[in-house]
């Protein structure tokens, strides 16, 4: 290996992604194995082939870790996914329903006092904050599988949205005969429904990064 190659690091983003999916006790071992093989490939084939190799094997490693999380603690992951999905569906409706119940119970005076909150409750910003908090809760319940679990919740919501679209088209309640309707179904509705759900993964990411930091802080040396 040339002096220049000896200081070459593997792709930082690929290594960072592998670290997010790796169980905390195995983080150093898996990243160390990838780094060792990367150095060997770089010494034999050069820097650029080694970087391509690292990306390929990082994606394979993530796929294996994704499946391994379910095999290692299937009930923990399943319960966290089901609980997160239920929270994502019902918590916003509980908030809105409770607010309107207060309005009905106490009359117009209370309604006028809190009516300024209604646009906020129905806003996309608040929806995103709710999704981040739900992802945070799900990640806390699935230690070591934070990203896997929150991503599975997101995928479940995407699949549910797809089923709803197909069902609506089949029933005739959702029309896709004009360019405007096609645009609405293909872009606007996914952004409205699925877009905020991506924040669930962001909540899991916050928890995982905090736990990674805590592990590094307590590591010897």
Backbone as CSV, one residue per row, in Angstrom:
resi,resn,N_x,N_y,N_z,CA_x,CA_y,CA_z,C_x,C_y,C_z
1,UNK,0.850,-1.193,0.000,0.000,0.000,0.000,0.884,1.241,0.000
2,UNK,0.553,2.215,-0.824,1.330,3.443,-0.890,1.090,4.284,0.345
3,UNK,1.988,5.281,0.662,1.771,6.143,1.817,0.437,6.862,1.756
4,UNK,0.013,7.259,0.528,-1.267,7.948,0.428,-2.428,7.023,0.793
5,UNK,-2.351,5.762,0.317,-3.426,4.813,0.567,-3.507,4.438,2.036
6,UNK,-2.340,4.485,2.748,-2.347,4.048,4.140,-3.201,4.945,5.016
7,UNK,-3.460,6.186,4.556,-4.261,7.105,5.339,-5.701,7.193,4.827
8,UNK,-6.048,6.392,3.830,-7.382,6.454,3.255,-8.373,5.790,4.204
9,UNK,-9.474,6.482,4.425,-10.541,5.935,5.252,-11.655,5.403,4.368
10,UNK,-12.424,4.453,4.855,-13.584,3.995,4.083,-14.632,5.095,4.017
11,UNK,-15.615,4.978,3.120,-16.671,5.992,3.012,-17.364,6.213,4.355
12,UNK,-17.353,7.457,4.823,-17.869,7.755,6.159,-19.370,7.490,6.263
13,UNK,-20.121,7.842,5.219,-21.579,7.671,5.274,-21.930,6.195,5.353
14,UNK,-21.245,5.361,4.567,-21.516,3.922,4.598,-21.225,3.353,5.982
15,UNK,-20.093,3.742,6.557,-19.766,3.260,7.894,-20.757,3.746,8.944
16,UNK,-21.209,4.993,8.797,-22.192,5.555,9.738,-23.502,4.791,9.665
17,UNK,-23.947,4.450,8.450,-25.196,3.706,8.290,-25.085,2.316,8.911
18,UNK,-23.970,1.657,8.705,-23.788,0.329,9.320,-23.865,0.441,10.835
19,UNK,-23.253,1.485,11.394,-23.291,1.669,12.843,-24.692,1.865,13.390
20,UNK,-25.585,2.466,12.599,-26.961,2.679,13.061,-27.720,1.366,13.211
21,UNK,-27.411,0.391,12.370,-28.152,-0.869,12.372,-27.476,-1.961,13.194
22,UNK,-26.254,-1.714,13.640,-25.512,-2.738,14.363,-25.922,-2.767,15.829
23,UNK,-26.177,-3.955,16.411,-26.418,-4.024,17.853,-25.257,-3.399,18.609
24,UNK,-25.556,-2.659,19.657,-24.538,-1.878,20.355,-23.313,-2.694,20.782
25,UNK,-23.481,-3.915,21.346,-22.275,-4.661,21.763,-21.383,-5.086,20.599
26,UNK,-21.939,-5.128,19.364,-21.179,-5.622,18.217,-20.649,-4.503,17.322
27,UNK,-20.860,-3.259,17.711,-20.514,-2.139,16.832,-19.041,-2.143,16.459
28,UNK,-18.174,-2.228,17.444,-16.735,-2.159,17.166,-16.269,-3.372,16.373
29,UNK,-16.807,-4.544,16.670,-16.362,-5.760,15.981,-16.724,-5.714,14.502
30,UNK,-17.969,-5.345,14.181,-18.401,-5.338,12.786,-17.698,-4.240,12.003
31,UNK,-17.629,-3.033,12.573,-16.942,-1.948,11.863,-15.461,-2.265,11.700
32,UNK,-14.870,-2.924,12.689,-13.462,-3.302,12.584,-13.218,-4.324,11.490
33,UNK,-14.105,-5.321,11.356,-13.960,-6.317,10.288,-14.067,-5.674,8.907
34,UNK,-15.051,-4.768,8.746,-15.199,-4.088,7.462,-13.970,-3.237,7.140
35,UNK,-13.444,-2.562,8.151,-12.272,-1.714,7.935,-11.051,-2.550,7.552
36,UNK,-10.908,-3.690,8.209,-9.760,-4.553,7.904,-9.833,-5.069,6.464
37,UNK,-11.026,-5.505,6.042,-11.176,-6.005,4.680,-11.033,-4.872,3.668
38,UNK,-11.534,-3.680,4.018,-11.375,-2.524,3.145,-9.891,-2.219,2.912
39,UNK,-9.118,-2.249,3.973,-7.686,-1.981,3.844,-7.012,-3.020,2.957
40,UNK,-7.442,-4.279,3.091,-6.859,-5.335,2.268,-7.209,-5.136,0.794
41,UNK,-8.477,-4.805,0.509,-8.892,-4.575,-0.880,-8.175,-3.351,-1.451
42,UNK,-8.031,-2.289,-0.639,-7.347,-1.085,-1.107,-5.885,-1.361,-1.448
43,UNK,-5.241,-2.233,-0.665,-3.829,-2.547,-0.922,-3.654,-3.374,-2.192
44,UNK,-4.691,-4.169,-2.534,-4.578,-5.031,-3.710,-5.109,-4.382,-4.985
45,UNK,-6.222,-3.654,-4.863,-6.898,-3.158,-6.061,-6.879,-1.646,-6.206
46,UNK,-6.585,-0.938,-5.119,-6.590,0.517,-5.192,-7.750,1.115,-4.400
47,UNK,-7.724,2.439,-4.287,-8.668,3.141,-3.420,-10.101,3.061,-3.950
48,UNK,-10.292,3.394,-5.227,-11.654,3.493,-5.757,-12.376,2.143,-5.781
49,UNK,-11.734,1.056,-6.233,-12.405,-0.245,-6.117,-12.715,-0.614,-4.662
50,UNK,-11.819,-0.225,-3.749,-12.048,-0.537,-2.335,-13.262,0.222,-1.811
51,UNK,-13.430,1.471,-2.236,-14.603,2.234,-1.809,-15.881,1.606,-2.345
52,UNK,-15.877,1.180,-3.596,-17.065,0.509,-4.153,-17.335,-0.785,-3.398
53,UNK,-16.276,-1.523,-3.103,-16.433,-2.760,-2.329,-17.057,-2.458,-0.968
54,UNK,-16.604,-1.405,-0.329,-17.087,-1.071,1.016,-18.576,-0.729,0.977
55,UNK,-18.994,0.035,-0.026,-20.414,0.367,-0.133,-21.259,-0.886,-0.344
56,UNK,-20.810,-1.766,-1.260,-21.574,-2.998,-1.511,-21.710,-3.824,-0.244
57,UNK,-20.629,-4.041,0.451,-20.655,-4.893,1.632,-21.351,-4.205,2.804
58,UNK,-21.315,-2.901,2.839,-22.069,-2.186,3.876,-23.561,-2.406,3.695
59,UNK,-24.043,-2.322,2.448,-25.468,-2.542,2.190,-25.866,-3.988,2.503
60,UNK,-24.996,-4.936,2.160,-25.277,-6.338,2.499,-25.308,-6.530,4.009
61,UNK,-24.369,-5.892,4.698,-24.327,-5.998,6.162,-25.589,-5.415,6.786
62,UNK,-26.048,-4.263,6.283,-27.269,-3.641,6.810,-28.465,-4.559,6.590
63,UNK,-28.548,-5.179,5.392,-29.658,-6.096,5.126,-29.641,-7.274,6.096
64,UNK,-28.455,-7.823,6.341,-28.348,-8.933,7.295,-28.703,-8.499,8.713
65,UNK,-28.253,-7.289,9.100,-28.558,-6.787,10.440,-30.049,-6.507,10.593
66,UNK,-30.669,-6.034,9.519,-32.109,-5.762,9.551,-32.883,-7.046,9.862
67,UNK,-32.560,-8.108,9.116,-33.219,-9.387,9.381,-32.823,-9.971,10.723
68,UNK,-31.562,-9.766,11.115,-31.100,-10.302,12.389,-31.793,-9.686,13.577
69,UNK,-32.211,-8.421,13.471,-32.930,-7.777,14.573,-34.247,-8.478,14.855
70,UNK,-34.934,-8.905,13.803,-36.190,-9.628,13.991,-35.944,-11.015,14.577
71,UNK,-34.866,-11.669,14.121,-34.584,-13.011,14.629,-34.113,-12.975,16.074
72,UNK,-33.373,-11.931,16.459,-32.822,-11.864,17.813,-33.892,-11.571,18.859
73,UNK,-34.816,-10.690,18.550,-35.862,-10.325,19.522,-37.166,-10.069,18.779
74,UNK,-37.775,-11.130,18.229,-38.948,-10.926,17.366,-40.118,-10.275,18.077
75,UNK,-40.384,-10.689,19.311,-41.566,-10.155,20.001,-41.366,-8.704,20.400
76,UNK,-40.156,-8.360,20.781,-39.878,-6.957,21.120,-40.102,-6.060,19.919
77,UNK,-39.569,-6.480,18.767,-39.709,-5.677,17.554,-41.164,-5.608,17.119
78,UNK,-41.854,-6.756,17.135,-43.262,-6.784,16.694,-44.132,-5.906,17.594
79,UNK,-43.946,-6.028,18.899,-44.749,-5.219,19.834,-44.461,-3.730,19.655
80,UNK,-43.186,-3.389,19.454,-42.845,-1.984,19.256,-43.432,-1.456,17.955
81,UNK,-43.410,-2.271,16.905,-43.975,-1.841,15.617,-45.481,-1.671,15.721
82,UNK,-46.159,-2.646,16.322,-47.621,-2.550,16.463,-47.987,-1.351,17.330
83,UNK,-47.285,-1.196,18.459,-47.573,-0.066,19.333,-47.317,1.263,18.644
84,UNK,-46.211,1.374,17.911,-45.915,2.611,17.196,-46.934,2.903,16.113
85,UNK,-47.374,1.868,15.414,-48.380,2.067,14.364,-49.694,2.551,14.954
86,UNK,-50.097,1.975,16.085,-51.338,2.413,16.728,-51.220,3.845,17.226
87,UNK,-50.086,4.177,17.803,-49.888,5.558,18.257,-49.950,6.528,17.085
88,UNK,-49.313,6.151,15.972,-49.299,7.045,14.812,-50.683,7.245,14.229
89,UNK,-51.541,6.218,14.358,-52.895,6.343,13.819,-53.819,7.116,14.744
90,UNK,-53.723,6.863,16.052,-54.784,7.320,16.944,-54.440,8.533,17.799
91,UNK,-53.161,8.762,18.118,-52.830,9.877,19.002,-53.319,11.218,18.467
92,UNK,-53.072,11.563,17.181,-53.580,12.852,16.689,-55.097,12.963,16.792
93,UNK,-55.801,11.865,16.524,-57.259,11.898,16.625,-57.715,12.089,18.062
94,UNK,-56.979,11.517,19.022,-57.311,11.722,20.428,-57.180,13.191,20.801
95,UNK,-56.105,13.829,20.339,-55.888,15.236,20.673,-57.015,16.098,20.125
96,UNK,-57.320,15.911,18.848,-58.370,16.712,18.226,-59.725,16.413,18.861
97,UNK,-59.990,15.116,19.103,-61.272,14.744,19.714,-61.427,15.317,21.111
98,UNK,-60.349,15.285,21.898,-60.415,15.834,23.254,-60.669,17.333,23.224
99,UNK,-60.038,18.012,22.289,-60.225,19.458,22.196,-61.669,19.807,21.851
100,UNK,-62.236,19.114,20.891,-63.614,19.401,20.522,-64.589,18.976,21.617
101,UNK,-64.220,17.923,22.390,-65.069,17.535,23.519,-65.115,18.642,24.556
102,UNK,-63.980,19.280,24.806,-63.934,20.415,25.729,-64.817,21.548,25.212
103,UNK,-64.746,21.783,23.918,-65.574,22.842,23.329,-67.063,22.552,23.536
104,UNK,-67.463,21.306,23.302,-68.883,20.966,23.454,-69.312,21.038,24.911
105,UNK,-68.409,20.667,25.808,-68.754,20.609,27.227,-68.902,21.996,27.836
106,UNK,-68.030,22.901,27.464,-67.996,24.195,28.133,-68.523,25.348,27.292
107,UNK,-68.958,25.066,26.082,-69.665,26.079,25.316,-68.774,26.983,24.499
108,UNK,-69.415,28.017,23.977,-68.769,28.884,22.999,-67.597,29.650,23.594
109,UNK,-67.680,30.029,24.883,-66.625,30.846,25.484,-65.278,30.133,25.413
110,UNK,-65.264,28.842,25.828,-64.025,28.072,25.770,-63.597,27.886,24.323
111,UNK,-64.562,27.653,23.454,-64.230,27.436,22.051,-63.529,28.656,21.462
112,UNK,-64.027,29.845,21.805,-63.390,31.052,21.298,-61.988,31.225,21.874
113,UNK,-61.808,30.805,23.109,-60.502,30.972,23.744,-59.457,30.063,23.123
114,UNK,-59.852,28.870,22.695,-58.863,27.914,22.200,-58.932,27.710,20.695
115,UNK,-59.825,28.445,20.030,-59.957,28.210,18.601,-58.677,28.548,17.832
116,UNK,-57.834,29.418,18.391,-56.577,29.733,17.725,-55.644,28.528,17.675
117,UNK,-55.917,27.510,18.521,-55.078,26.314,18.528,-55.448,25.334,17.417
118,UNK,-56.654,25.452,16.887,-57.114,24.461,15.928,-56.243,24.401,14.671
119,UNK,-55.858,25.531,14.066,-54.956,25.423,12.906,-53.641,24.751,13.252
120,UNK,-53.133,24.984,14.479,-51.877,24.356,14.889,-52.032,22.856,15.005
121,UNK,-53.133,22.413,15.599,-53.355,20.981,15.798,-53.465,20.251,14.472
122,UNK,-54.056,20.903,13.487,-54.228,20.272,12.186,-53.061,20.570,11.241
123,UNK,-52.041,21.260,11.702,-50.946,21.648,10.825,-49.990,20.490,10.607
124,UNK,-49.256,20.572,9.505,-48.240,19.566,9.205,-47.099,19.618,10.214
125,UNK,-46.777,20.810,10.698,-45.666,20.941,11.643,-45.935,20.156,12.911
126,UNK,-47.122,20.310,13.472,-47.443,19.567,14.679,-47.482,18.070,14.403
127,UNK,-47.956,17.705,13.226,-47.994,16.286,12.861,-46.578,15.698,12.839
128,UNK,-45.632,16.464,12.310,-44.246,15.996,12.265,-43.683,15.845,13.676
129,UNK,-43.973,16.817,14.545,-43.513,16.727,15.933,-44.090,15.479,16.599
130,UNK,-45.370,15.205,16.360,-45.994,14.002,16.923,-45.289,12.740,16.437
131,UNK,-44.951,12.699,15.137,-44.302,11.518,14.589,-42.903,11.332,15.180
132,UNK,-42.185,12.439,15.392,-40.857,12.346,16.016,-40.979,11.757,17.418
133,UNK,-41.953,12.224,18.184,-42.145,11.716,19.543,-42.539,10.242,19.534
134,UNK,-43.376,9.848,18.576,-43.760,8.438,18.472,-42.537,7.586,18.124
135,UNK,-41.705,8.059,17.186,-40.477,7.333,16.862,-39.553,7.229,18.063
136,UNK,-39.497,8.285,18.859,-38.682,8.286,20.074,-39.172,7.229,21.057
137,UNK,-40.490,7.143,21.230,-41.068,6.148,22.149,-40.796,4.739,21.647
138,UNK,-41.011,4.517,20.356,-40.784,3.192,19.769,-39.324,2.787,19.916
139,UNK,-38.411,3.710,19.658,-36.980,3.400,19.754,-36.560,3.086,21.180
140,UNK,-37.140,3.786,22.153,-36.828,3.482,23.546,-37.248,2.060,23.905
141,UNK,-38.351,1.604,23.311,-38.862,0.260,23.618,-38.100,-0.834,22.891
142,UNK,-37.321,-0.472,21.877,-36.626,-1.477,21.061,-35.130,-1.209,21.085
143,UNK,-34.530,-1.324,22.236,-33.109,-1.025,22.381,-32.276,-1.951,21.504
144,UNK,-31.372,-1.351,20.744,-30.535,-2.108,19.829,-31.142,-2.281,18.452
145,UNK,-32.450,-2.050,18.323,-33.138,-2.172,17.030,-33.920,-0.903,16.725
146,UNK,-33.386,0.230,17.149,-34.127,1.489,17.035,-34.477,1.824,15.592
147,UNK,-33.496,1.756,14.707,-33.720,2.152,13.323,-34.542,1.094,12.595
148,UNK,-34.253,-0.164,12.864,-35.027,-1.244,12.238,-36.501,-1.116,12.587
149,UNK,-36.789,-0.884,13.862,-38.179,-0.829,14.309,-38.900,0.389,13.749
150,UNK,-38.276,1.554,13.832,-38.945,2.755,13.333,-39.102,2.716,11.814
151,UNK,-38.126,2.135,11.109,-38.280,1.989,9.664,-39.404,1.032,9.321
152,UNK,-39.581,-0.013,10.136,-40.668,-0.960,9.890,-42.021,-0.294,10.108
153,UNK,-42.117,0.572,11.117,-43.353,1.336,11.315,-43.630,2.198,10.092
154,UNK,-42.599,2.868,9.582,-42.768,3.692,8.391,-43.212,2.853,7.198
155,UNK,-42.575,1.696,6.977,-42.947,0.831,5.855,-44.374,0.314,6.003
156,UNK,-44.778,0.022,7.240,-46.150,-0.429,7.469,-47.154,0.658,7.106
157,UNK,-46.825,1.911,7.425,-47.721,3.021,7.085,-47.764,3.257,5.573
158,UNK,-46.622,3.090,4.907,-46.605,3.223,3.451,-47.463,2.130,2.816
159,UNK,-47.322,0.887,3.319,-48.123,-0.211,2.782,-49.613,0.030,3.026
160,UNK,-49.947,0.532,4.213,-51.349,0.831,4.520,-51.896,1.897,3.582
161,UNK,-51.084,2.913,3.327,-51.502,3.970,2.406,-51.746,3.395,1.012
162,UNK,-50.868,2.501,0.558,-51.052,1.885,-0.752,-52.337,1.082,-0.833
163,UNK,-52.620,0.340,0.237,-53.869,-0.438,0.264,-55.076,0.494,0.229
164,UNK,-55.017,1.592,0.970,-56.118,2.555,0.980,-56.350,3.155,-0.409
165,UNK,-55.270,3.452,-1.121,-55.393,4.012,-2.468,-56.062,3.005,-3.403
166,UNK,-55.565,1.768,-3.389,-56.128,0.732,-4.262,-57.595,0.490,-3.922
167,UNK,-57.907,0.427,-2.627,-59.284,0.202,-2.193,-60.196,1.347,-2.640
168,UNK,-59.696,2.591,-2.511,-60.488,3.739,-2.929,-60.751,3.747,-4.425
169,UNK,-59.741,3.353,-5.211,-59.928,3.293,-6.663,-60.919,2.189,-7.030
170,UNK,-60.788,1.026,-6.368,-61.692,-0.088,-6.648,-63.146,0.268,-6.322
171,UNK,-63.351,0.960,-5.219,-64.712,1.334,-4.812,-65.264,2.496,-5.634
172,UNK,-64.405,3.211,-6.291,-64.837,4.362,-7.062,-64.874,5.654,-6.275
173,UNK,-64.499,5.594,-4.993,-64.488,6.809,-4.180,-63.269,7.676,-4.460
174,UNK,-62.279,7.113,-5.142,-61.075,7.860,-5.502,-60.922,7.795,-7.016
175,UNK,-61.061,8.929,-7.653,-61.018,8.979,-9.116,-59.623,9.407,-9.588
176,UNK,-59.167,8.738,-10.640,-57.864,9.066,-11.235,-58.017,9.153,-12.754
177,UNK,-59.016,9.912,-13.197,-59.306,10.001,-14.635,-58.745,11.261,-15.276
178,UNK,-58.465,12.286,-14.495,-57.926,13.534,-15.045,-56.486,13.719,-14.578
179,UNK,-55.698,14.527,-15.299,-54.309,14.782,-14.867,-54.230,15.340,-13.448
180,UNK,-55.178,16.206,-13.083,-55.168,16.766,-11.732,-55.373,15.672,-10.686
181,UNK,-56.284,14.752,-10.942,-56.542,13.666,-9.990,-55.351,12.721,-9.905
182,UNK,-54.716,12.449,-11.044,-53.520,11.594,-11.030,-52.412,12.256,-10.222
183,UNK,-52.218,13.560,-10.422,-51.201,14.299,-9.671,-51.496,14.256,-8.178
184,UNK,-52.761,14.392,-7.823,-53.158,14.386,-6.411,-52.867,13.029,-5.772
185,UNK,-53.203,11.953,-6.472,-52.989,10.613,-5.921,-51.507,10.255,-5.910
186,UNK,-50.774,10.654,-6.947,-49.386,10.229,-7.090,-48.420,11.055,-6.261
187,UNK,-48.752,12.311,-5.951,-47.793,13.162,-5.269,-48.364,13.822,-4.019
188,UNK,-49.499,14.500,-4.144,-50.012,15.286,-3.027,-50.413,14.398,-1.859
189,UNK,-51.180,13.359,-2.121,-51.641,12.490,-1.032,-50.487,11.761,-0.345
190,UNK,-49.501,11.211,-1.085,-48.360,10.605,-0.382,-47.607,11.598,0.491
191,UNK,-47.414,12.834,0.011,-46.732,13.828,0.822,-47.528,14.152,2.076
192,UNK,-48.837,14.195,1.939,-49.701,14.541,3.065,-49.729,13.415,4.094
193,UNK,-49.792,12.176,3.615,-49.958,11.039,4.522,-48.626,10.440,4.953
194,UNK,-47.748,10.157,3.994,-46.510,9.441,4.283,-45.413,10.408,4.721
195,UNK,-45.400,11.624,4.169,-44.326,12.569,4.460,-44.035,12.742,5.935
196,UNK,-45.032,13.112,6.756,-44.755,13.271,8.190,-44.297,11.982,8.867
197,UNK,-44.689,10.834,8.289,-44.318,9.560,8.908,-42.817,9.324,8.878
198,UNK,-42.110,9.959,7.940,-40.654,9.820,7.891,-40.033,10.311,9.188
199,UNK,-40.727,11.241,9.856,-40.221,11.766,11.125,-40.172,10.692,12.204
200,UNK,-40.906,9.594,12.031,-40.813,8.486,12.985,-39.381,7.945,13.019
201,UNK,-38.782,7.797,11.831,-37.398,7.319,11.758,-36.454,8.346,12.381
202,UNK,-36.779,9.632,12.206,-35.940,10.673,12.822,-35.945,10.532,14.340
203,UNK,-37.111,10.224,14.914,-37.170,10.002,16.359,-36.310,8.827,16.785
204,UNK,-36.356,7.745,16.010,-35.495,6.602,16.305,-34.026,6.933,16.145
205,UNK,-33.726,7.784,15.157,-32.334,8.176,14.935,-31.783,8.965,16.118
206,UNK,-32.584,9.858,16.685,-32.137,10.623,17.853,-31.768,9.691,19.004
207,UNK,-32.626,8.696,19.250,-32.375,7.770,20.360,-31.117,6.953,20.090
208,UNK,-30.978,6.471,18.846,-29.829,5.628,18.537,-28.520,6.406,18.636
209,UNK,-28.505,7.635,18.137,-27.283,8.442,18.230,-26.919,8.728,19.679
210,UNK,-27.921,8.960,20.506,-27.653,9.187,21.928,-27.056,7.938,22.567
211,UNK,-27.618,6.778,22.241,-27.101,5.536,22.820,-25.700,5.237,22.306
212,UNK,-25.432,5.496,21.022,-24.080,5.311,20.493,-23.086,6.199,21.235
213,UNK,-23.498,7.450,21.479,-22.633,8.382,22.191,-22.373,7.910,23.615
214,UNK,-23.425,7.375,24.261,-23.265,6.899,25.637,-22.316,5.703,25.692
215,UNK,-22.392,4.817,24.696,-21.506,3.650,24.661,-20.061,4.104,24.470
216,UNK,-19.840,5.075,23.579,-18.464,5.569,23.368,-17.902,6.232,24.632
217,UNK,-18.760,6.917,25.364,-18.305,7.618,26.554,-17.873,6.679,27.686
218,UNK,-18.532,5.503,27.726,-18.210,4.565,28.804,-17.192,3.519,28.375
219,UNK,-16.800,3.550,27.079,-15.820,2.594,26.616,-14.466,2.901,27.240
220,UNK,-13.691,1.860,27.599,-12.375,2.081,28.187,-11.442,2.754,27.201
221,UNK,-10.600,3.639,27.722,-9.634,4.323,26.880,-10.255,5.470,26.120
